[in-house]
Amino acid sequence: MKHAAVLDARGTQLSPCSPHKARRLVALGRAELVSEDPLAIRLPYVVDLPKAPEDGRAEGLSILVHVCCAPCATYTVKRLRQRGFEVSGFWFNPNVHPYSEHERRRENLAGYAKEIGLPVIWEPGYEMPIFLQAVVGHEQYGDRCLLCYRLRLGRTADVARKHGFDAITTTLLISPYQDQAAIRRIGQDLASAQGVDFFFENFRRGFTEHRRLSKEHNLYMQRYCGCIYSEWEANDRQASTLPQPGRQPGISRRRT
């Protein structure tokens, strides 16, 4: 199957996607059709793709990786190990809704961590109320995400200090749907306050490989970020692509 070319707002070529996904993004108004043959779309935002960093070695340095889910841990953990880090994972995702989804993602990570020999520190319980309290009045996409980053990375930095890790990072950095610049800024501030380093790398370079590895290890691939608001938004996007009486298939509804 031929893939569709994907460009950002500056015309930088990104990782290709399937024709189905490309047409769906256009139908939802989340991308502009550039050409039909070959199929190409343009995203309405700029994607920062800095040059690959030098493979500086990090032997002897321990890093605590906040893990949002098993699929995002695949390439991220592999890459950090290649850099020479002693890698441990940290599970703390009080944003994930509902509880059954939280447990499914947690159990999926536990199985994958055992498979690849990844030590994981598990934050006990299910603390969704602290996420809801943090984002109340800021439920819009983007606003709530910044608060969510701060909540999860703050706990990661605190645990890293208590356990004597040299640095922290997060698997959120592999997702093209997350605000990478904000994660980096917030992570550096919170890590510094706890006396540890925040390791940044643009793990998005491994996004295609992370999908391959996820399929190879038969990992659960969730369809929304995690919180109740992203779940609603995912359901709304899905509903907008379903054929409706008097509508042509593939034409999305416009909110007024």
C-alpha positions in Angstrom: 0.0 0.0 0.0 1.3 3.4 -1.0 1.6 5.9 1.9 0.5 9.5 1.9 3.1 12.2 2.2 2.7 14.5 5.2 4.1 18.1 5.4 4.0 20.6 8.3 3.0 24.2 7.8 6.5 25.1 6.7 6.5 22.3 4.1 8.9 20.1 6.0 8.3 16.5 5.2 7.3 14.3 8.2 6.7 10.6 8.6 4.1 9.4 6.0 0.8 8.0 7.0 -1.8 5.7 5.4 -4.1 7.1 2.7 -7.1 6.3 5.0 -5.7 8.4 7.8 -4.7 11.2 5.5 -8.2 11.5 4.0 -9.7 11.3 7.5 -7.6 14.2 8.7 -8.7 16.3 5.7 -12.3 15.4 6.3 -12.0 16.5 9.9 -10.4 19.8 8.9 -7.2 18.9 10.7 -5.1 18.9 7.5 -5.2 20.4 4.0 -5.1 18.3 0.8 -2.0 19.2 -1.2 -2.3 16.8 -4.0 -4.2 13.7 -5.0 -1.6 11.9 -7.1 0.7 11.4 -5.3 -1.5 11.8 -2.2 -0.1 14.5 0.1 -1.5 16.6 3.0 -0.3 19.6 5.0 -0.8 20.0 8.7 -1.7 23.5 10.0 1.2 23.7 12.5 5.0 23.5 12.5 6.7 20.4 13.8 10.1 20.9 15.4 12.5 18.3 14.0 15.9 19.3 15.2 19.0 17.5 13.9 19.7 14.1 15.5 21.8 14.6 18.6 25.3 13.3 18.9 25.3 9.9 20.5 27.0 11.0 23.6 27.3 8.1 26.0 25.7 8.0 29.4 27.2 5.0 31.1 26.7 4.9 34.8 23.9 7.5 34.7 20.5 6.4 36.0 17.4 7.7 34.5 13.7 7.4 35.7 11.4 7.5 32.7 7.8 8.5 33.3 5.8 6.0 31.2 2.4 7.0 29.8 1.8 3.6 28.2 3.6 0.5 26.9 3.6 1.4 23.2 5.3 4.8 23.9 7.9 3.0 26.1 9.1 0.7 23.2 11.3 3.0 21.2 12.0 5.4 24.1 13.5 2.8 26.4 15.4 1.2 23.6 16.9 4.6 22.6 17.9 5.4 26.2 19.6 2.1 26.6 21.5 2.7 23.4 22.7 6.0 24.9 24.1 4.0 27.8 21.6 5.0 30.6 20.6 2.6 33.3 16.8 2.9 32.7 13.9 2.4 35.1 10.3 3.2 34.4 7.8 5.1 36.6 4.0 4.6 36.4 1.9 7.5 37.5 -1.0 8.5 35.3 -4.0 9.8 37.3 -5.4 11.4 34.2 -6.4 8.1 32.6 -10.1 7.5 32.6 -12.0 5.3 33.3 -10.4 3.0 35.9 -10.7 0.0 33.6 -8.6 1.9 31.0 -6.1 2.8 33.7 -5.7 -0.8 34.7 -5.5 -2.1 31.2 -2.7 0.3 30.3 -0.9 -0.5 33.6 -1.2 -4.3 33.1 0.0 -3.9 29.5 3.1 -2.1 30.7 3.8 -4.6 33.4 3.8 -7.4 30.8 6.1 -5.5 28.5 8.4 -4.4 31.2 8.8 -8.1 32.3 9.5 -9.1 28.7 12.3 -6.5 28.2 13.7 -6.6 31.8 12.7 -3.0 32.6 12.5 -2.2 36.4 9.4 -0.1 37.1 8.4 1.9 40.1 4.6 1.7 40.5 2.8 4.6 42.1 0.0 2.8 44.0 -3.7 3.5 43.8 -5.8 5.5 41.3 -5.6 9.3 42.0 -7.9 10.6 39.3 -9.4 13.2 41.7 -6.1 15.1 41.9 -6.1 15.4 38.1 -9.7 16.7 38.0 -8.9 19.2 40.8 -5.8 20.4 39.0 -7.6 21.1 35.7 -10.9 22.5 36.9 -11.6 25.7 35.0 -8.9 24.8 32.5 -10.5 21.9 30.7 -9.8 23.1 27.2 -7.3 21.0 25.1 -3.8 22.5 25.6 -4.6 24.3 28.9 -5.4 21.1 30.7 -2.4 19.3 29.1 0.1 21.8 30.6 -1.4 21.1 34.0 -1.3 17.4 33.4 2.3 17.5 32.4 3.2 19.4 35.5 1.3 16.9 37.7 2.9 13.8 36.3 6.4 15.2 35.8 6.4 16.7 39.3 5.7 13.4 40.9 8.4 11.8 38.7 11.0 14.3 39.8 10.1 13.8 43.4 10.4 10.0 43.2 13.7 10.4 41.3 15.2 12.5 44.1 14.0 10.0 46.8 15.5 7.1 44.9 18.7 8.8 43.9 18.3 8.9 40.1 20.5 11.2 38.1 17.8 12.3 35.6 14.2 12.0 34.5 12.4 12.0 31.2 9.1 10.9 29.8 7.7 8.8 27.0 5.3 11.7 26.2 8.1 13.1 24.1 7.5 10.5 21.4 4.0 11.6 20.7 3.3 14.1 17.9 0.1 15.0 19.7 1.8 16.4 22.8 3.4 19.8 23.2 7.0 18.8 23.2 8.4 22.3 23.9 6.1 22.6 27.0 7.1 19.2 28.3 10.7 20.1 28.0 10.2 23.5 29.8 8.1 22.1 32.6 10.3 19.0 33.0 13.5 21.1 33.3 11.9 23.4 35.9 10.5 20.5 38.0 13.6 18.4 37.8 15.9 21.3 38.7 13.8 22.0 41.8 14.5 18.4 43.0 18.2 18.5 42.1 18.0 16.1 39.2 18.4 16.6 35.4 15.8 16.5 32.8 16.9 14.6 29.7 15.4 15.8 26.5 15.6 14.1 23.1 13.1 14.4 20.2 11.9 10.8 20.4 9.4 11.5 17.6 12.1 10.3 15.2 11.3 6.8 16.4 7.5 7.2 16.1 7.3 4.8 13.1 9.5 2.3 14.8 7.4 2.5 18.0 4.4 1.4 16.0 6.3 -1.5 14.5 7.6 -2.6 17.9 4.1 -2.3 19.5 2.7 -4.6 16.9 5.6 -7.0 17.2 5.0 -7.3 21.0 1.2 -7.3 20.6 0.7 -4.3 22.8 -2.6 -2.6 23.4 -2.9 0.6 21.3 -5.3 3.0 22.9 -7.4 5.4 20.8 -7.2 8.5 23.0 -4.6 10.2 25.2 -6.1 9.2 28.5 -8.3 11.8 30.3 -12.1 12.0 30.3 -11.9 15.1 28.1 -9.7 13.4 25.4 -12.1 10.4 25.5 -15.0 12.7 24.8 -13.1 14.4 22.0 -12.1 11.1 20.4 -15.7 9.9 20.5 -16.9 13.2 18.9 -14.3 12.9 16.1 -15.3 9.3 15.5 -19.0 10.2 15.4 -18.3 13.1 13.0 -16.9 10.7 10.4 -19.9 8.3 10.4 -22.4 8.7 7.6 -25.5 10.7 8.7 -28.9 11.1 7.0 -28.6 13.8 4.3 -24.8 13.9 4.6 -22.2 12.6 2.3 -19.9 10.1 3.9 -16.6 11.5 5.0 -17.9 15.1 5.4 -17.4 16.2 9.0 -19.9 18.3 11.0 -18.9 21.9 11.7 -19.5 23.3 15.2 -21.0 26.6 15.4 
